[in-house]
């Protein structure tokens, strides 16, 4: 084909591919980093020297994770069932340095903790170190078994079967921490995902986000199409002034309207309902503006012909303008969906029960006042992005055209 | 291939379903049955503080089964929380209680929205008097100090040992120690964030005070001296400004020796540090530890809400300020126990056994200072004073120039000339 000849010589093509590949790597890097961080322990996630392959994706650790998981519960997801004993072996160079101190930590500020109270701990000496035996003497099953071990520094080098999630120096001891010593393979690799999923009701958050974004797009499209058509194709007195007024409202930052809108919603008793999440965003000036420009670009003759054939405005809108404006509608739809899906401040202010909160509000759970839990934050972000990525694969063409057409991101 | 994916998905879902019940769900069930529900709007987005608060609420609700239920509701971060409270105040949808900084309290008092707590706190005489004083306005008590963190000295014990340096006790020792190690390491080892908090440590311990005869002064001679010390430290190579992220997020980028930072970051510091991280009370004047800036919120009760909810709110205040609850809360979160008797509780003793350094936080709580409790303080601290400090540290203005400019802005703001 003629196009193929135009692409030029082999070195030239190689260069192009090289540049494109480099570009792709640069663009994909943050995504890789998110995925890698989502399987890191908190200590790994906070290291400045980048860790490209976190411990949890080293296959050599999976066998140990499976064995420990099987001892406590199941090979895949681990757990700690009644009557089971989990044995963790730690090799040390100099066992004479002293017996390590072992503890099952408690969750924050609980009055009683069945897990640590019903777990008996035995530290058994072996030829090359110590085996920590943890037995569940109670009658409850636990999903995780966290552990803290203080290893005397004189013991010199040590190696735990399952690498600890954190190693810290504490005076004369190394303090080793595991988030779960009975993880199973999936429980080990996907630890952050499981924790993140449990940290907040993400199933419900997804539902609320999708219903909100879906209805905003559907309702927004309907209203914007009708308004845009009126502004583009119907002559009425004061049309330009009215349009100018509409566009002028884009100049007012949303934060200014936050409190008045909140009061209005409170008076309507709409707080903490889907109405509050959806209704205020149905009429989008941006959408009206975008579609109006689109309708204006359609040839006049089409509408003249329709009028000669006796079409009403309504008929012209739905039979002629609408089908021809699909690319514009898709563009607006994508923006409206992403805007609704990514909205944070508005949903945070107008809702308060967990049943009405959106996925972006849910992600806040991992940001603390003096630091963040990056592993879990990235795991939750991956879950939040997944639907958008899947949607992107299905609607790739429209996405690219939509963004390219509007010229903005 | 496809089959295995499905199996994986099913296994994943099944395991999620087997989850243990969350505190949030327990509270929801407790409140569904209760006749009176008092809401507590808070700014703990997640992590240990939120978990600890929810676990305490579960316990409180168990004790008050049949009478009422306390429901903690997160409203984002502290700034989101105060935005929402302002909106709710205008709309008349206030909760029974909320978290509030001292300057928030001053603002809410302008609208007369708070219930005075005089004579209503059972454990008042056991509470840290410095913290209690900060929530007294015109002689009345308007809050219960709740999650309080205090500045402490963080240090790298391994690095100090390597250079044979003792943990500094006075400001002069501190600067000398930082200079000595920095010279030996060839890079600055005192790391600081150029913000109002770090600056406050130097300012207060050089005898500074923000209020002079009821007037807010940010360019006093002590203020200029404190800022000059920091700027000089950067120029002399013993102090390094950290402008991106928290200090603990920069571990590994060079030699870390000291920082003067909030105790709220202790658990994050611990997670990030591979070296032996030590903490100590702040270097002061030699006679006693230095003064540490207190941050964190108080619990307030709103005035115009249902009396039954208020009663429940007061009961919760008494519950969370009890020695036992404070011991649990402090051990879980690293906040300073506001009840001085908490340290005698077995829960905190037990925690101190594993984390002996935490005693430092308790001790530092007795040498605490506060920033001025005026409604505009938040804006001043971030947008005016904070900017001035950054400009001076980054060399865009001299400390004197930057602070004089800030003083002018503060006066304009307080006079209502700017917003």
Interface residues (C-beta under 8 A of the other chain):
Chain A: X42 X43 X46 X47 X48 X49 X76 X77 X103 X107 X108 X109 X110 X111 X142 X143 X148 X166 X167 X168 X169 X170 X171 X186 X187 X190 X194 X197 X198 X199 X201 X258 X259 X262 X263 X265 X266 X267 X271 X345 X348 X349 X352 X353 X354 X361 X364 X365 X366 X367 X368 X369 X370 X371 X373
Chain B: X11 X12 X15 X16 X18 X19 X20 X22 X24 X28 X39 X41 X43 X44 X45 X46 X47 X48 X49 X50 X51 X52 X53 X55 X56 X59 X73 X74 X75 X76 X77 X78 X80 X83 X84 X86 X87 X88 X90 X91 X92 X93 X149 X157 X158 X246 X248 X249 X250 X251 X252 X253 X262 X264 X265 X267 X268 X270 X271 X272 X273 X274 X275 X276 X277 X325 X328 X329 X331 X332 X333 X354 X356
